[in-house]
Amino acid sequence: MEQLKRSRIKENAEFIWHHLCDNCLWTFAQLREATGLSELDFNLAVGWLASEDKISFVSTENNVSIALAANVYI
């Protein structure tokens, strides 16, 4: 298996982040399909964004959606 490099994970995270700039809620499936990333690349990139507090997760009845986090610093 190819060694996953941090730079590739970060690039994929930036790619996902740009998709989220429309300020809409995306389900995991919708966002993964829109980005065309493999399941592994997508999950690693979402984890990267979550660890940096760049995204938030919204739970509905039977889905979890992703959106940009609203980070407000006063």
VONU-87374 format. One record per residue: x, y, z of N, C-alpha, C in turn. Coordinates in Angstrom, 3 decimals, m for minus. Layout:
REC        n.u        n.v        n.w       ca.u       ca.v       ca.w        c.u        c.v        c.w
REC          X          Y          Z          X          Y          Z          X          Y          Z
...
***
This chain:
REC        n.u        n.v        n.w       ca.u       ca.v       ca.w        c.u        c.v        c.w
REC      0.849     m1.187      0.000      0.000      0.000      0.000      0.888      1.242      0.000
REC      0.493      2.206     m0.765      1.229      3.457     m0.859      1.179      4.202      0.473
REC      2.330      4.724      0.871      2.371      5.510      2.102      1.643      6.834      1.874
REC      0.713      7.123      2.754     m0.039      8.367      2.626      0.776      9.500      3.229
REC      0.978     10.522      2.457      1.776     11.652      2.915      0.867     12.728      3.474
REC      1.367     13.385      4.501      0.605     14.470      5.122      0.246     15.542      4.105
REC      1.128     15.795      3.167      0.855     16.840      2.174     m0.353     16.468      1.312
REC     m0.503     15.194      0.983     m1.651     14.754      0.188     m2.940     14.880      0.994
REC     m2.892     14.520      2.257     m4.071     14.637      3.121     m4.473     16.097      3.241
REC     m3.484     16.969      3.411     m3.766     18.402      3.539     m4.351     18.954      2.236
REC     m3.816     18.552      1.096     m4.353     18.998     m0.198     m5.805     18.559     m0.363
REC     m6.099     17.328      0.008     m7.472     16.841     m0.084     m8.386     17.589      0.880
REC     m7.879     17.929      2.054     m8.660     18.698      3.024     m8.990     20.076      2.452
REC     m8.037     20.714      1.818     m8.276     22.021      1.201     m9.295     21.906      0.071
REC     m9.223     20.825     m0.680    m10.168     20.578     m1.768    m11.591     20.451     m1.219
REC    m11.753     19.698     m0.156    m13.068     19.551      0.484    m13.524     20.889      1.047
REC    m12.623     21.603      1.698    m12.966     22.895      2.304    m13.528     23.851      1.252
REC    m12.941     23.851      0.067    m13.432     24.722     m1.008    m14.844     24.336     m1.437
REC    m15.162     23.062     m1.416    m16.527     22.623     m1.724    m17.506     23.114     m0.657
REC    m17.041     23.191      0.573    m17.906     23.599      1.678    m18.122     25.112      1.730
REC    m17.400     25.865      0.942    m17.513     27.326      0.954    m18.860     27.832      0.453
REC    m19.713     26.938     m0.021    m21.042     27.363     m0.457    m21.996     27.536      0.727
REC    m21.491     27.276      1.940    m22.259     27.421      3.187    m23.515     26.563      3.238
REC    m23.478     25.410      2.597    m24.579     24.452      2.649    m24.171     23.266      3.515
REC    m25.183     22.555      3.985    m24.925     21.287      4.659    m24.759     20.215      3.598
REC    m23.748     19.405      3.746    m23.502     18.296      2.829    m23.509     17.007      3.635
REC    m24.161     15.970      3.119    m24.002     14.665      3.736    m22.635     14.136      3.328
REC    m22.152     13.162      4.066    m20.869     12.554      3.713    m20.915     12.038      2.276
REC    m22.007     11.355      1.936    m22.125     10.766      0.590    m22.123     11.841     m0.492
REC    m22.874     12.915     m0.282    m22.926     13.998     m1.275    m21.553     14.624     m1.472
REC    m20.880     14.906     m0.374    m19.588     15.576     m0.453    m18.528     14.661     m1.056
REC    m18.561     13.405     m0.678    m17.586     12.469     m1.246    m17.799     12.318     m2.745
REC    m19.050     12.242     m3.161    m19.340     12.132     m4.592    m18.900     13.391     m5.342
REC    m19.156     14.551     m4.752    m18.790     15.815     m5.401    m17.283     15.966     m5.547
REC    m16.531     15.462     m4.581    m15.077     15.592     m4.633    m14.425     14.503     m5.453
REC    m15.083     13.348     m5.535    m14.505     12.243     m6.292    m13.336     11.569     m5.598
REC    m13.142     11.845     m4.321    m12.036     11.239     m3.583    m12.385      9.809     m3.192
REC    m11.355      8.991     m3.020    m11.584      7.637     m2.525    m12.090      7.727     m1.084
REC    m12.661      6.648     m0.605    m13.192      6.648      0.767    m12.092      6.963      1.780
REC    m10.927      6.355      1.607     m9.814      6.587      2.526     m9.351      8.036      2.474
REC     m9.103      8.550      1.268     m8.645      9.937      1.134     m9.667     10.914      1.702
REC    m10.933     10.664      1.444    m11.999     11.534      1.939    m12.035     11.529      3.470
REC    m12.024     10.336      4.058    m12.111     10.245      5.515    m10.908     10.867      6.214
REC     m9.727     10.668      5.655     m8.529     11.278      6.245     m8.599     12.807      6.160
REC     m9.066     13.316      5.036     m9.159     14.767      4.862    m10.212     15.370      5.789
REC    m11.350     14.704      5.947    m12.384     15.180      6.874    m11.835     15.175      8.302
REC    m11.091     14.143      8.650    m10.461     14.099      9.971     m9.495     15.254     10.177
REC     m8.743     15.586      9.143     m7.807     16.714      9.202     m8.579     18.001      9.478
REC     m9.644     18.233      8.710    m10.452     19.452      8.887    m11.091     19.498     10.269
REC    m11.555     18.362     10.750    m12.167     18.314     12.081    m11.141     18.616     13.166
REC     m9.926     18.103     13.019     m8.894     18.344     14.037     m8.482     19.810     14.091
REC     m8.677     20.529     12.993     m8.350     21.957     12.950     m9.571     22.838     13.207
REC    m10.694     22.236     13.611    m11.945     22.958     13.884    m12.413     23.780     12.688
REC    m12.192     23.261     11.497    m12.611     23.952     10.272    m14.023     23.571      9.855
REC    m14.512     22.429     10.351    m15.837     21.953      9.979    m16.640     21.605     11.227
REC    m17.938     21.562     11.040    m18.814     21.106     12.119    m19.704     20.006     11.569
REC    m20.205     19.203     12.464    m21.058     18.086     12.096    m22.448     18.340     12.646
REC    m23.440     18.127     11.812    m24.835     18.329     12.197    m25.545     16.993     12.046
REC    m26.109     16.516     13.152    m26.793     15.232     13.140    m28.283     15.434     12.917
REC    m28.818     14.693     11.946    m30.258     14.683     11.697    m30.774     13.293     12.058
REC    m32.015     13.021     11.743    m32.613     11.735     12.118    m31.784     10.530     11.691
REC    m31.348     10.508     10.466    m30.622      9.332      9.981    m29.371      9.679      9.178
REC    m28.829     10.850      9.388    m27.633     11.271      8.671    m26.799     12.212      9.520
REC    m25.554     12.298      9.154    m24.672     13.314      9.711    m24.210     14.158      8.544
REC    m24.369     15.459      8.662    m23.960     16.374      7.605    m22.746     17.170      8.050
REC    m22.041     17.714      7.072    m20.830     18.485      7.312    m21.050     19.897      6.791
REC    m20.540     20.877      7.532    m20.586     22.275      7.094    m19.331     22.961      7.609
REC    m19.048     24.119      7.051    m17.948     24.915      7.588    m18.261     25.311      9.011
REC    m17.255     25.297      9.843    m17.439     25.717     11.226    m17.465     27.236     11.288
REC    m18.281     27.755     12.144    m18.335     29.208     12.339    m17.449     29.528     13.532
REC    m16.208     29.842     13.250    m15.255     30.180     14.301    m15.248     31.688     14.508
REC    m15.752     32.101     15.629    m15.793     33.525     15.934    m14.920     33.785     17.145
REC    m13.952     34.629     16.974    m13.052     34.963     18.065    m13.250     36.430     18.448
REC    m13.452     36.647     19.715    m13.667     38.008     20.205    m12.501     38.404     21.077
***
